[in-house]
Each structure stands twice: as C-alpha cells, then as structure tokens.
Amino acid sequence: FFFLTILAFYFYYYYYFSCSNPQKQLAGCVRNCSCSQIKMWNVLAGLIEIILFFLSLLYSVLESVFCVIFLSCCAVWDLFFDTNLVLEKRETRAKKRKRKEEGKGKGKEKEEEE
C-alpha cells in the first residue's frame, strides 16, 4: 500500500504540474504526452490515491476489529483456563489434606491398639 500510494502521488503531482505549468507542459508534450493524456493520468492517479486511502482505512479498521476479537477470545480462554487450574489445585489440595487426615487417624488408631 505504501509503495502504491507513493506511486500515485508521483503520477498525480508530476502530471498535474506538467499540465498546469506551460514550460513543464511543453516538456510533457516533448515526451509524447498530449495535455489530454496528462489530464487522464492526473484523474487516474487521483482515483488510485483515493482508492488506496480507503483500502488502507478499511485495512486498519479490520485489523483493529480482528485484534479486539482475538484479544477478547484470548482473555476469555485465559480466564476459563486459569479458573480450571485453580479448581484443580483446590481439589488436589483437598485430596492431599484428606489423605493426611486419614493417615493421622490411622496412626492414632495404631497407637491406641498398642
């Protein structure tokens, strides 16, 4: 887009000044370019410039929308994943605590039997 925009500017300003300045107009005509062709290139370059502007605008809007959607999905996934990890850790700790309590209970029972 950047290269095409520079190219459009080149055509627009080169041919615009060639057509508006009589000395440069003569130079343009020497290069086998009539003034009507110069005006045609002028209009064409202006249209290319406008099209490139709207395409770059559309690209930036789509990029922003995509980034917002992607980051939102990542945030939701991260929240869901982290929540599951926290729940798994709690369950694991509860199981370990339960095993320790059962182990201590069994140890006390053994001591009482002796």
Steps between C-alpha positions, in 0.01 A plus 500: 500500500780736590679448168180538298408818688840652422457398136156662490642820651776497240258467210260752648750775571727439203220508247306767685793740494583396145153600388467819705847646436545604132875433503455155651200442276727546201748257657217253549393538139859447389482164677217398265231596751218727394323717755188281480711194586654693788153589629397136466803389704423775748146370552617139506769575759245688712262202485780259590593722793141512626457123459825432685397733779170318550668160474755594765219638717303176456812299580564691821137466610497126427831459680363681806181293499699179461734598784209580731325172419821298529604659829149457641505131409845466654385671818193277530707188430765608751237570765334164438831315499626674814172432679527131414859493626398664828216252546732207423755629750231535767377146434857366515569681828172375646588141403850534651354648819247219517775238455711665772204505738422137422868413548512681837177330603643159414820584689299591810299178473822297480640678805183430696510130405858467625 
